[in-house]
Amino acid sequence: MHRSPKFSSFAIIMAFMTIGIAVVLAAPYRRPTKITTDCCEKVSKARIPYAITGYKRQNPLKPCVDAVIFYTDKGQICSDPEARWVEKKIRELTTLDQDLKI
């Protein structure tokens, strides 16, 4: 029984595809590395008794919550952006920053 050249080519291609698939499936699964988040997961409405040197806004992307992060000599403090004193402090810092740029 004689096989046609088309059948031989097809058989060779299928053999290589099978080997390729087996190699890919046998390779160890590589999970993405864990990314740690350094963010505010809760906030405080309490006034900050330390000198505030700056701030940044944090968007609420789980596990992080909506927050204003104030920078102080004692470290970072997570504050509630809805607290009235926070809004006033941001205006004060923004005005001070604009005055320094002039």
N, CA, C and O of each residue as an XYZ file, in Angstrom:
408
protein
N       0.840     -1.169      0.000
C       0.000      0.000      0.000
C       0.889      1.237      0.000
O       1.779      1.375      0.840
N       0.649      2.106     -0.919
C       1.474      3.300     -1.122
C       0.695      4.531     -0.676
O      -0.449      4.730     -1.083
N       1.326      5.369      0.175
C       0.666      6.592      0.658
C       1.032      7.765     -0.231
O       2.134      7.837     -0.774
N       0.082      8.686     -0.370
C       0.333      9.847     -1.225
C       1.202     10.861     -0.493
O       1.217     10.868      0.738
N       1.932     11.726     -1.214
C       2.776     12.742     -0.585
C       1.950     13.732      0.255
O       2.445     14.257      1.252
N       0.696     13.989     -0.145
C      -0.154     14.900      0.628
C      -0.425     14.331      2.016
O      -0.401     15.064      3.005
N      -0.682     13.025      2.091
C      -0.959     12.382      3.369
C       0.277     12.434      4.267
O       0.156     12.663      5.470
N       1.457     12.225      3.698
C       2.699     12.272      4.474
C       2.947     13.661      5.039
O       3.320     13.795      6.205
N       2.748     14.678      4.246
C       2.937     16.057      4.695
C       1.949     16.391      5.803
O       2.305     17.022      6.798
N       0.707     15.964      5.622
C      -0.319     16.209      6.623
C       0.031     15.502      7.932
O      -0.121     16.084      9.006
N       0.484     14.288      7.859
C       0.845     13.512      9.044
C       2.024     14.156      9.775
O       2.043     14.183     11.005
N       2.988     14.663      9.049
C       4.155     15.313      9.661
C       3.725     16.616     10.351
O       4.151     16.894     11.472
N       2.901     17.394      9.696
C       2.419     18.656     10.279
C       1.621     18.374     11.546
O       1.797     19.061     12.552
N       0.753     17.380     11.509
C      -0.058     17.028     12.675
C       0.834     16.553     13.832
O       0.575     16.869     14.993
N       1.872     15.802     13.507
C       2.778     15.307     14.537
C       3.483     16.486     15.224
O       3.582     16.522     16.450
N       3.968     17.441     14.437
C       4.628     18.612     15.013
C       3.648     19.461     15.835
O       4.012     19.969     16.895
N       2.421     19.616     15.356
C       1.430     20.374     16.111
C       1.122     19.694     17.442
O       0.990     20.357     18.470
N       1.009     18.379     17.415
C       0.731     17.627     18.644
C       1.875     17.783     19.634
O       1.640     17.980     20.826
N       3.096     17.699     19.157
C       4.264     17.878     20.027
C       4.292     19.302     20.579
O       4.561     19.502     21.763
N       4.015     20.287     19.731
C       4.006     21.689     20.166
C       2.964     21.941     21.244
O       3.240     22.611     22.239
N       1.775     21.407     21.046
C       0.711     21.580     22.039
C       1.092     20.897     23.346
O       0.855     21.449     24.421
N       1.668     19.723     23.271
C       2.078     18.988     24.474
C       3.142     19.771     25.247
O       3.105     19.812     26.477
N       4.081     20.386     24.543
C       5.134     21.169     25.204
C       4.533     22.384     25.901
O       4.890     22.693     27.038
N       3.626     23.067     25.220
C       3.000     24.255     25.805
C       2.189     23.883     27.041
O       2.262     24.564     28.064
N       1.425     22.816     26.950
C       0.591     22.409     28.080
C       1.416     21.844     29.235
O       0.999     21.925     30.391
N       2.560     21.287     28.939
C       3.398     20.706     29.991
C       4.225     21.762     30.726
O       4.702     21.517     31.834
N       4.394     22.933     30.111
C       5.184     23.999     30.750
C       4.491     24.424     32.038
O       3.263     24.484     32.091
N       5.262     24.717     33.067
C       4.638     25.121     34.333
C       3.867     26.428     34.149
O       4.321     27.353     33.475
N       2.702     26.473     34.764
C       1.865     27.673     34.690
C       2.515     28.774     35.518
O       2.840     28.571     36.688
N       2.699     29.919     34.918
C       3.315     31.040     35.627
C       2.242     32.052     35.977
O       1.686     32.719     35.105
N       1.958     32.155     37.273
C       0.988     33.134     37.742
C       1.627     34.503     37.770
O       2.840     34.616     37.944
N       0.822     35.563     37.599
C       1.387     36.907     37.748
C       1.834     37.115     39.191
O       1.244     36.575     40.127
N       2.878     37.900     39.347
C       3.362     38.154     40.700
C       2.347     39.003     41.448
O       1.624     39.800     40.849
N       2.301     38.828     42.730
C       1.354     39.567     43.554
C       1.793     41.020     43.657
O       2.949     41.318     43.957
N       0.862     41.903     43.407
C       1.142     43.334     43.511
C       0.558     43.807     44.830
O      -0.639     43.670     45.080
N       1.401     44.355     45.652
C       0.895     44.859     46.919
C       0.455     46.304     46.729
O       1.086     47.074     46.004
N      -0.621     46.650     47.382
C      -1.094     48.021     47.293
C      -0.841     48.719     48.610
O      -1.080     48.169     49.685
N      -0.363     49.918     48.506
C      -0.115     50.734     49.681
C      -1.085     51.897     49.579
O      -0.792     52.926     48.970
N      -2.259     51.708     50.196
C      -3.285     52.728     50.070
C      -4.126     52.770     51.338
O      -3.976     51.936     52.230
N      -5.012     53.757     51.399
C      -5.920     53.890     52.532
C      -7.106     52.953     52.334
O      -7.803     53.025     51.322
N      -7.325     52.085     53.297
C      -8.486     51.193     53.257
C      -9.584     51.698     54.177
O     -10.713     51.211     54.130
N      -9.252     52.675     55.015
C     -10.249     53.360     55.843
C      -9.731     54.771     56.113
O      -8.534     55.041     56.012
N     -10.669     55.671     56.460
C     -10.311     57.078     56.664
C     -10.824     57.570     58.013
O     -11.648     56.928     58.664
N     -10.310     58.728     58.406
C     -10.715     59.360     59.657
C     -11.261     60.748     59.367
O     -10.790     61.431     58.458
N     -12.263     61.165     60.145
C     -12.784     62.527     60.032
C     -12.091     63.465     61.030
O     -12.292     64.679     60.987
N     -11.281     62.902     61.921
C     -10.621     63.688     62.967
C      -9.581     64.639     62.369
O      -8.910     64.324     61.386
N      -9.473     65.805     62.992
C      -8.451     66.768     62.569
C      -7.064     66.209     62.875
O      -6.889     65.420     63.803
N      -6.098     66.624     62.090
C      -4.728     66.151     62.260
C      -3.973     67.159     63.136
O      -3.903     68.339     62.791
N      -3.413     66.713     64.253
C      -2.739     67.643     65.168
C      -1.295     67.969     64.773
O      -0.607     68.681     65.505
N      -0.829     67.466     63.643
C       0.566     67.684     63.212
C       0.599     68.667     62.048
O      -0.414     68.911     61.393
N       1.771     69.223     61.806
C       1.948     70.118     60.661
C       1.807     69.312     59.366
O       2.449     68.275     59.197
N       0.970     69.795     58.468
C       0.731     69.116     57.190
C       1.613     69.766     56.132
O       1.590     70.983     55.950
N       2.391     68.938     55.435
C       3.330     69.457     54.437
C       2.835     69.275     53.003
O       3.375     69.890     52.084
N       1.827     68.447     52.803
C       1.299     68.217     51.459
C       0.158     67.219     51.506
O      -0.216     66.726     52.570
N      -0.389     66.929     50.331
C      -1.496     65.973     50.254
C      -1.598     65.397     48.854
O      -0.998     65.903     47.906
N      -2.370     64.332     48.749
C      -2.750     63.803     47.437
C      -4.113     63.146     47.562
O      -4.490     62.690     48.642
N      -4.852     63.095     46.461
C      -6.163     62.434     46.426
C      -5.959     60.971     46.059
O      -5.102     60.638     45.241
N      -6.748     60.111     46.665
C      -6.727     58.683     46.345
C      -8.097     58.292     45.813
O      -9.119     58.553     46.447
N      -8.108     57.665     44.645
C      -9.360     57.205     44.054
C      -9.819     55.905     44.703
O      -8.998     55.107     45.154
N     -11.126     55.695     44.748
C     -11.654     54.474     45.379
C     -11.613     53.259     44.453
O     -12.606     52.936     43.802
N     -10.484     52.603     44.399
C     -10.337     51.360     43.638
C     -10.031     50.263     44.649
O      -8.983     50.290     45.295
N     -10.926     49.311     44.790
C     -10.831     48.260     45.817
C      -9.426     47.696     45.887
O      -8.850     47.418     44.835
N      -8.854     47.514     47.024
C      -9.404     47.676     48.362
C      -9.304     49.106     48.888
O      -9.694     49.378     50.024
N      -8.788     50.011     48.074
C      -8.602     51.402     48.505
C      -9.944     52.145     48.528
O     -10.848     51.837     47.751
N     -10.058     53.120     49.424
C     -11.276     53.920     49.536
C     -10.984     55.354     49.105
O      -9.827     55.761     49.001
N     -12.053     56.113     48.857
C     -11.911     57.525     48.519
C     -11.275     58.224     49.715
O     -11.799     58.151     50.826
N     -10.162     58.892     49.496
C      -9.442     59.495     50.623
C      -8.571     60.658     50.163
O      -8.228     60.796     48.989
N      -8.233     61.483     51.146
C      -7.199     62.490     50.971
C      -6.066     62.047     51.888
O      -6.262     61.872     53.090
N      -4.895     61.870     51.319
C      -3.739     61.445     52.099
C      -2.905     62.690     52.390
O      -2.347     63.316     51.490
N      -2.841     63.025     53.676
C      -2.045     64.175     54.092
C      -0.662     63.697     54.509
O      -0.519     62.673     55.177
N       0.352     64.455     54.103
C       1.729     64.161     54.483
C       2.091     65.035     55.676
O       1.896     66.250     55.655
N       2.622     64.394     56.718
C       3.045     65.119     57.917
C       4.449     64.636     58.299
O       4.982     63.698     57.707
N       5.024     65.290     59.288
C       6.323     64.852     59.798
C       6.221     63.474     60.448
O       7.215     62.754     60.542
N       5.029     63.113     60.894
C       4.793     61.827     61.562
C       4.422     60.718     60.585
O       4.258     59.568     60.993
N       4.286     61.045     59.302
C       3.911     60.053     58.296
C       2.656     60.464     57.539
O       2.213     61.609     57.617
N       2.100     59.522     56.816
C       0.899     59.777     56.017
C      -0.347     59.457     56.832
O      -0.382     58.490     57.593
N      -1.378     60.299     56.652
C      -2.630     60.099     57.379
C      -3.782     60.134     56.376
O      -3.883     61.044     55.553
N      -4.640     59.132     56.463
C      -5.784     59.000     55.561
C      -6.988     59.729     56.143
O      -7.450     59.408     57.237
N      -7.485     60.702     55.407
C      -8.607     61.495     55.890
C      -9.792     61.406     54.948
O      -9.643     61.167     53.750
N     -10.983     61.606     55.521
C     -12.227     61.565     54.762
C     -12.355     62.837     53.929
O     -12.360     63.934     54.489
N     -12.459     62.717     52.612
C     -12.559     63.914     51.774
C     -13.862     64.692     51.984
O     -13.961     65.847     51.570
N     -14.854     64.077     52.618
C     -16.132     64.749     52.878
C     -16.109     65.618     54.144
O     -17.010     66.429     54.356
N     -15.094     65.451     54.973
C     -14.997     66.252     56.193
C     -14.716     67.714     55.830
O     -13.875     67.995     54.977
N     -15.435     68.655     56.493
C     -15.288     70.078     56.157
C     -13.867     70.579     56.344
O     -13.360     71.343     55.522
N     -13.223     70.152     57.421
C     -11.871     70.650     57.687
C     -10.896     70.204     56.601
O      -9.910     70.890     56.332
N     -11.171     69.045     55.971
C     -10.300     68.537     54.906
C     -10.390     69.449     53.688
O      -9.375     69.813     53.094
N     -11.617     69.814     53.324
C     -11.806     70.729     52.187
C     -11.102     72.062     52.430
O     -10.456     72.603     51.532
N     -11.232     72.588     53.650
C     -10.573     73.863     53.999
C      -9.054     73.729     53.923
O      -8.370     74.610     53.400
N      -8.531     72.615     54.450
C      -7.077     72.408     54.453
C      -6.540     72.303     53.028
O      -5.464     72.824     52.733
N      -7.277     71.635     52.143
C      -6.852     71.513     50.739
C      -6.816     72.898     50.096
O      -5.863     73.231     49.392
N      -7.860     73.713     50.338
C      -7.866     75.080     49.784
C      -6.680     75.874     50.315
O      -6.016     76.592     49.568
N      -6.420     75.737     51.611
C      -5.300     76.444     52.244
C      -3.964     76.029     51.620
O      -3.137     76.880     51.292
N      -3.758     74.720     51.457
C      -2.506     74.224     50.875
C      -2.375     74.634     49.407
O      -1.281     74.961     48.946
N      -3.484     74.616     48.679
C      -3.462     75.010     47.273
C      -3.141     76.488     47.119
O      -2.354     76.879     46.257
N      -3.762     77.305     47.968
C      -3.492     78.752     47.938
C      -2.043     79.042     48.298
O      -1.389     79.866     47.658
N      -1.542     78.362     49.326
C      -0.157     78.530     49.756
C       0.795     78.117     48.632
O       1.797     78.788     48.384
N       0.480     77.024     47.963
C       1.322     76.552     46.858
C       1.333     77.549     45.703
O       2.375     77.790     45.095
N       0.154     78.135     45.398
C       0.072     79.116     44.312
C       0.820     80.389     44.687
O       1.468     80.995     43.834
N       0.739     80.803     45.954
C       1.452     81.992     46.412
C       2.964     81.802     46.311
O       3.693     82.743     45.996
N       3.435     80.576     46.580
C       4.866     80.311     46.503
C       5.376     80.326     45.061
O       6.549     80.611     44.818
N       4.496     80.021     44.110
C       4.892     79.984     42.693
C       4.996     81.356     42.086
O       5.634     81.525     41.047
N       4.376     82.353     42.715
C       4.375     83.720     42.160
C       5.671     84.413     42.422
O       5.845     85.566     42.027
